[in-house]
Every structure is written in structure tokens, then in C-alpha cells.
Amino acid sequence: MPGQETGSGSYLVKMKNGHINKEIIYPDPTGEEEEEDKKIVKNCERIDKLLSSAEVATTIIDRTKTEYRKLAKHKKLNGRNINHVILALYYYVLRKEKIAKSFRDIADMFRSVNEKQIRKAFNGIKRDVVDYDDEEELISMEQNYINLYFEKDKSKYDTKELSFKIIKNINNNAVLEGKSPTTVAGLSLVLSYKLRNDNSDDFKNFFTTFATKGTLKRAFEQIKNNLEKVVPNDYMKKIDELKLSMDNFFK
């Protein structure tokens, strides 16, 4: 049934259990909602233009727009650089799709921004877009790389389990936010080997399986002063020894 105008707004006429009910809809006197909707449409067009310029797949662009709409509906983004927010959401969508790209990879795709700007934007919106299930998916991704690495070697069970604990701590404390899952997995394995005083020849395989030595060194430098958030409780007494061992390893 059609609605009618009232003195203070309009109402919809609905049928419920054979009875007519009126649902009054009050207009937004400030017009702010309409302005916000226009801004969302405009920024979705901006997402299209920005991501299309790097030949991003249409499905990923559409999912980025969906995440932007969800975010913009309940969070004021005034004062934030919209391009930084878009690329932070793009990173988040890739993560959900299990596509391994770091902040640095994305910055290389879009020369107008840098890695720090994307990281800052992501940290600013993370609480509003990332839920527990997403974090578990990311951890599973990194653990999967570890499982594949040890697929033919069952003798390193304790080292593997220790690396899983390190991965969980790294993600829960967001100390390597934006690094690719292969980098996090590789560094976690190096740390677990060092904590267990295992100096086997396995290390030479890390740099072909996970990341280059330079990449892992940069990742370690990022967490070096936060090792108490990374190292499991059972190994806390070995942090100073670990720092020295890792510094020697990366020389």
C-alpha cells in the first residue's frame, strides 16, 4: 500500500495479521544523511578509478567498495586521506582472499603513497573492519606455509609447534602488520630454530622457501624491541641471547 504525508513526516501502510499498521518515517531535517550517501557514491567511484589504474581484478575492486560502504556507514572518516583508506581496505580484502601482498607491495603499485601511510591508515580502521575469524584465517595461512616446509621432515615437531606459537603472538600483538604471510612464517621459523639452539643447515632453504635474508632481517628489526610480545613465556629468559644470535645470523 502507498504511504501518505503527515504533518511531521511520511508513513508506510503495512498489513500485519489482517490489521493495518502505520509506520511513521521521519525525515532527516539536516540533510546530513543525503550528503553522506553522496560522499560514499563519490568515493566508490574513486575506488574504481584508483584500483583500475593498477589493473586490479574487478571482483577485488567490488569487494573493496563493499568494505568501504560498510566502514563509511558507521565510522566518520573526516580528516583521513581517502586514498590511504582505500588502499588499507584493498590490503584487507586481499588478506581475506588469501592473496599475499604486503603494504610495501601495494605502495609499489601506487607510487603516490608509501608503506607507512598505508600501515597507519590500516591501523586506524582495523578495529572497525577486522573480526576474530579474519585473524584466525591469516594465522592459518602462515601456519600452512610452515606445514608445507616440514612436510617431508617429521623430526622437527617441537620447532614447528614453537613457530606456531610465535606466529600467534606476532598476529595477536600486530607487531608485523602488513608483512606478507611468507615473511611472518619465515621469521617465525628462524626465531624458533634460534630459541631451540638448532643451528642446522635448514637455514639455507629459508631464503628460497619464504623470503630473502634481507627481507627477514628488516622484519626482525621491526620486532627486535618488542620480543617480549613475540617470544612464548617458556623462552622469556632467552630474549637477550636471542637478540645476539639473530644479530650474528643477519651479519
C-alpha positions, 0 to 999 in steps of 0.5 A: 500500500502507498504511504501518505504525508503527515504533518511531521513526516511520511508513513508506510501502510503495512498489513500485519495479521489482517490489521493495518499498521502505520509506520511513521518515517521521519525525515532527516531535517539536516540533510546530513544523511543525503550528503553522506550517501553522496560522499560514499557514491563519490568515493566508490567511484574513486575506488574504481578509478584508483584500483583500475589504474593498477589493473586490479581484478574487478571482483577485488575492486567490488569487494573493496567498495563493499568494505568501504560502504560498510566502514563509511556507514558507521565510522566518520572518516573526516580528516583521513586521506581517502586514498590511504583508506582505500588502499588499507581496505584493498590490503584487507580484502586481499588478506581475506582472499588469501592473496599475499601482498604486503603494504610495501607491495601495494605502495609499489603499485601506487607510487603516490603513497608509501608503506607507512601511510598505508600501515597507519591508515590500516591501523586506524580502521582495523578495529572497525573492519577486522573480526576474530575469524579474519585473524584466525584465517591469516594465522592459518595461512602462515601456519600452512606455509610452515606445514608445507616446509616440514612436510617431508621432515617429521623430526622437527615437531617441537620447532614447528609447534614453537613457530606456531606459537610465535606466529600467534603472538606476532598476529595477536600483538600486530607487531608485523602488520602488513608483512606478507604471510611468507615473511611472518612464517619465515621469521617465525621459523628462524626465531624458533630454530634460534630459541631451540639452539638448532643451528642446522643447515635448514637455514639455507632453504629459508631464503628460497622457501619464504623470503630473502635474508634481507627481507627477514632481517628488516622484519626482525628489526621491526620486532627486535624491541618488542620480543617480549610480545613475540617470544612464548613465556617458556623462552622469556629468559632467552630474549637477550641471547636471542637478540645476539644470535639473530644479530650474528645470523643477519651479519 
